[in-house]
């Protein structure tokens, strides 16, 4: 792993999927001086991208609706930020969609790729899991993600880094709403695995600055309070109806990383209760 923190300003970076995370990443890269291309499947979003100095592209890899501009893929680095949707039909088509993206990257000689995956590739093993552990997903979305990880890792035309985010927290994703008002929520003592948007962006930039390609990174805040402590505190903070939890520990996992420390990255949100109690 190259620990050089050379400037990103000369890089051309394409972000496939400028949603909640992708748009903020694109804005952060523009602030670093990068030439950034961003994609959306809706025309309305193109103006938003252009207003942030992101070169906009209307791109869709949905089966039967595929269209893209080859110029989008003519970059130094491609981020794929399009998770499988919750519907079972979309999850079934997810690998096909990524295969079409891989073909486009090959045709246009994209040299490096970063795939935004999820810690859902790990099942609840009642242990701490790291990148050294064999993922055994239990959800359909986790299975779809892991299948795509394997697809990308076997490619030789470009180098791939896998970035697995834990549950996402940040603007417009208030954790208080998740369990507010619910009663007798099971597994209340299970540890949480979450990451703040600020750290999603910070880790992404750190990977680029360190040229950390061909790697797999788990990204979850190092603090893992219980589900009942975290979500009760979140509801109090938001002045929402308090949830109640069963005081039990059933299945669980703690997501950690052996790779991320190599980037010397320091989490911006490293204590969830302190973060919740701040006036932010």
N, C-alpha and C positions, 0 to 999 in steps of 0.2 A: 504494500500500500504506500502510495506516494504521499508524504505529509506536507508537500508544498502547498502554500496558501496563495498561489499566484492569482492575480486578478482574473475575474470572470469576464471583464469588459469586452474581450475579443470574441467571446463565444456567441454562436447562433444556437438558440434553444427553442425547440418546439414543444408545446404542451397540449397534448391531446386530451381534451376534457377540461374546460375552464369552469368548473363548478365551485363548490364551497372552498375546497383546498386549492384547486388548480388556478383559479383567478388570483388568489392571494399570493401564490407562488410566482405567477407571472408578474404581478406588480412588484414583488420583492426583487426579481431578476432585472426588471427594467431599472429599478433604483440602483442596481449594481452596475448598470451601463451595458447590459446584454442586449443583443437584438433578439426580441422574443416574438415568436409566432404562437397564436392561440387558436384553438378550435372550439366550435359549438355546433350543435345540431339544429339550432334555431336562429333564424335571421335576426330576431330582435336582440339577441345577445351580441351580435357583431358590433353594433354601435358602442356598447359598453366596453368591449375590448379596445376598440379604436380610441376611445376617450382616455384610456390608460396607456396609450402609446404601445399597445400590443397589436401586431399585425394580424387582422382577423381572417379566419378561414371557416367556411361552412363545410363541415365534414361529417359524414355518416357512414358507419360500417355495419349498420343493422342489415341483417339478411334481407335481400330484395330491395334495399334502399341505398346501396353502396354508391357513394360518390366522394371524390377527394381531389385536391389539387396537388400534383407531384411536388410543387415548390415547397409545400408545407414540410415535407420529409427531407428536404435538402438542408439539413442543419447538422451541427456538431453533436447534439444530444437531443434525444426524444424522451419526454416523459409520457407515460401512459397512465392516465388518471381516470379511468372509467371502470368502476367496480360493477360486478353483476347486480342487476336489479333484483328485488325480492321475489318477483314472480318466477315460478318454476320454468316457464317457457324461456324467459330471458337467460336463466342460468344454464339451460340446455344449449343455448346458442352462443354462450359466452366464448367458448374455445374457438368456434368458427370465426367470430368477430376478431379475436386476437390473431388468429392465423392470417386473416386478410390484412391486418395491420402489419404483421411481420413481413408479408410479401411486399407491401408498399415500401417498408423500410429497406428491404433488400434491393428492390428495383432502383431506389434512389440513394443507395450507398450511405445510409445513416450509420455512423460508426459506433455510437454508444447509446444505450437505452436504460432508462430507469422505470421500473414497473412498481406502481403503488399497490401493494398487496395489503393483507390484513392478518392480525394475530388470530383471526378465526380459523386459520389453517391448523391451529393447535386445538385439540379437544381438552376437556377437563380431566387432567391426569392426577390431580391432588398432589402436584409437585410444582417446583419452579422449572420453567422451560426456557431454553435458550436456542440460538441458531444451531447448536450442536445436537439438539434432539430431533428425532424423526417426527415430523408433523403427522397427526392423525385426526383430521377434521371430522366433526360430527354434524355440522350444518351443511346444507346444500351449497350455500354461498362459499363456505370455507373449502369444500371439495372442488368447486369451480375455480377458485383462486389457486389452489395448489396444483391443479392440472395445468393451468396456464404458466405457473412458475416453472414447472418441469419443461414445458414447451419452449420457453424462452431460454432456459439454461442450456438446452441442447443446440442452440443456434451457434454457428461459427462465423456468420457474416458480420456480426456485431457483438460487442461486449455488453452484458446485462448486469445491472445491480437490482436486487430485490429489496424493497423497503416496506416492511410490515408494520402498519400503524395499529395501535390498540384503539379502543373506543374513542371517538372524536368529541372534543369539548371546545367551546369557544363561541364567538359571536353567532347568534341565531341557532345555537345548539345548547340551550340552557339545560343542564342535567336535572334541574329541579322538576321539570315537567314529566320526566320519565316515569316516576312512581308516585307523583303527587296524588294524595287522596286514596291510594290503594291500600288494602288491608290484608294482613296475614300473608305478605309476600314471602315466598319460601327462600331458604338459604341465606338468611340475613347476615350470617357471620362470614360469608365468602368474601375474599379480598377482591377489590376492583382492579381493573387494568384499563387505564385511560391515558390520553395524551392531549395536551392543549394545542390549538392551531398554531400558536406562536412557536412551539417546539417542532411541530411538523415542518414549518418553514425553515426554522433554524437548522434542523438536522439535514434537510434537503440541500441547503446552501453549503453546509459543512462537507457533505459528500462531494459536491462539485469542486469545492476549493481544495479538497484533499485528493481529488482525482481517484476516488475510491470505487472503481468499477470492477465488475466481476465478483462482487461481494453480496452477502445477504445480511440485512440489519433488522433486528427487532427494535421497535420504537414505542416504548411505554414509559410513562413517568415512574421514577424509582419508588414512589410512595403508593402503598396499597392498603388503605384503610378498608374496613368492612363495608359491605354494601349498605347495611343499616345505618352506620355512622355517617357515611358520605351523603347518601340521598336524603336522610333526615335533616342534616345540616344544610343541604342545598335547598330543601323546601322551606326551612326556616328563613334562610337568606332571602328567598324570593317571595316570602309571605304567602305561600300556597298551603293547601291542606296537607297536613303531615301524613306520611305513609306509616304503616306499621309492618313490622317484619317478624317472621318466625325466628326465634333466637336459636338457630341451628346452623351447622356446617355440613353441607352435603358434598357435592362435587365442586371442585375449584381448580384454579391454576394461578400462578404468579408468572407474568411474562417479564423476563430479564434479557440481558444481552451480553455476550462475550465480545462482540465486534464493535459496538458503538464506542466503548471507552478508547479504542484505538484512534478515534477522531478527536479525542480530547474535548468532546462537546459537553457543556454544562446546561442542564435543564433550566429553563426559565420558570416553569411551574414544577417545583419539586416537592411541595407539600400541599395536598389538596385542601385540608381543613383551613390552613392559613390563607390559601387562595380564595376560598369561599367566603371567609370572614373579612376580606378586604373590600373596600368601597371601590369597585372597578366598573 
